[in-house]
Amino acid sequence: MPSLILIRGLPGAGKSTLAEILSEQGRWPVYSIDAYFTNPVTGEYKFLFNENHLAYKACEQLTEAAMVNQTEKIFVDNTFTIAWELEPYFKLAAQHNYKLFVVTVENYHGRPNIHCISDDQLQKMAQKYQVKLWS
């Protein structure tokens, strides 16, 4: 059965690094909302709040296209701090018969996030972070 692996955590936790490792350096696709805001030529990241909903939709569409193509492993790396952010992927996994995994990454390495998100904002994100440890 093919697998959808959702990698979640606060900014700076190491989600993208882990996704790259697990994807076997690009053998399997990795999708993220950050990719929408990253210039593919320069690698420059520029977040535009008013386009955030478009980034979420683009990530979901890329994931579903990979499922339609029956890609064996698909990785999605986003913060996924709130349950509603995970729901579309749960539905896609069920609809396309993908085994679903949710992996939470914690920042034990102590490095800062690359998006210059303030400690205050990270604290707010952490306070609303929802984790499901059992059914």
Buried (B, 14 or more C-beta within 10 A) or exposed (E): EBBBBBBBBBBBBBBBBBBBEBBEEEEBBBBBBBBBBBEEEEEEEEBEEEEEEEBBEBBBEBBBEBBEEEBEBBBBBBBBBEEEBBEBBBEBBEEBEBEBEBBBBEBEEEEEBEEEBEEEBBEEBEEEBEEEEEE
